[in-house]
Amino acid sequence: MREKVPLPDRIRDAPQLWVGMAYAYDAFAQLNSTRPQTLDGPGDIPWTAVDAFCRSRGLGGDDREDLFYYIRAMDAAFRKYVKEKRGHG
């Protein structure tokens, strides 16, 4: 019989994705490479990169606005995480 071992922090504290949000996470993962690197760490994913991503996939209207919102939210969380890991949080 297996002993009850607590889950590792990274699994226990993993974010929950809402149903249907995988496209936004996939977009974020692809757009991550477009961000500039600064002396203070990663910069924001450029608006122009998100705009080009939306255009290349034919996203418009509410879908486009939603993706901009989600990318900005994930980007802010990512930059906060990196900043805290570097000891600047």
C-alpha positions in Angstrom: 0.0 0.0 0.0 1.3 3.5 -0.8 2.0 6.0 1.9 0.2 9.3 1.7 2.8 11.7 0.5 1.9 15.4 0.1 1.8 16.8 -3.4 4.9 18.8 -4.5 4.2 22.6 -4.2 4.4 23.1 -8.0 1.6 20.6 -8.5 -0.5 21.7 -5.5 -0.2 25.4 -6.4 -0.5 25.0 -10.1 -3.0 27.4 -11.7 -6.3 26.1 -12.9 -7.2 26.8 -16.5 -10.8 27.5 -17.3 -12.4 25.2 -19.8 -11.6 26.6 -23.3 -8.7 28.7 -22.2 -6.0 26.5 -23.6 -5.9 28.7 -26.8 -4.9 31.7 -24.6 -2.2 29.8 -22.9 -0.9 28.5 -26.2 -0.8 32.0 -27.6 1.1 33.2 -24.5 3.6 30.5 -24.9 4.2 31.4 -28.5 4.3 35.2 -27.8 6.7 34.7 -25.0 9.6 34.7 -27.4 8.7 38.2 -28.7 9.3 39.9 -25.4 12.4 42.1 -25.0 14.9 41.3 -22.3 15.9 44.3 -20.2 18.4 44.8 -17.4 15.5 44.5 -15.0 14.4 41.1 -16.5 11.8 40.3 -19.1 9.8 43.2 -20.6 6.2 43.2 -21.7 5.1 41.1 -24.7 4.7 43.8 -27.3 1.2 45.0 -28.3 2.3 44.6 -31.9 3.1 40.9 -31.4 -0.3 40.2 -29.9 -2.0 42.2 -32.7 0.0 40.3 -35.4 -0.9 37.0 -33.7 -4.6 37.9 -33.7 -4.5 38.9 -37.4 -2.7 35.8 -38.4 -5.4 33.7 -36.9 -8.3 35.8 -38.0 -9.3 36.8 -34.4 -11.4 40.0 -34.3 -14.0 41.6 -32.1 -14.6 40.2 -28.6 -12.2 37.2 -29.3 -9.4 39.7 -30.0 -10.1 41.8 -27.0 -10.3 38.8 -24.8 -7.0 37.5 -26.0 -5.3 40.9 -25.4 -6.8 40.8 -21.8 -5.6 37.3 -21.1 -2.1 37.8 -22.6 -1.7 41.0 -20.5 -2.8 39.1 -17.3 -0.5 36.2 -17.9 2.3 38.5 -18.9 2.0 40.4 -15.6 1.9 37.2 -13.5 5.0 35.9 -15.4 7.0 39.0 -14.9 6.0 39.1 -11.2 7.1 35.5 -10.8 10.5 36.2 -12.5 11.0 39.3 -10.4 10.3 37.4 -7.2 12.6 34.5 -8.2 15.4 37.0 -8.8 14.9 38.4 -5.3 13.5 41.8 -6.5 10.0 41.2 -5.4 
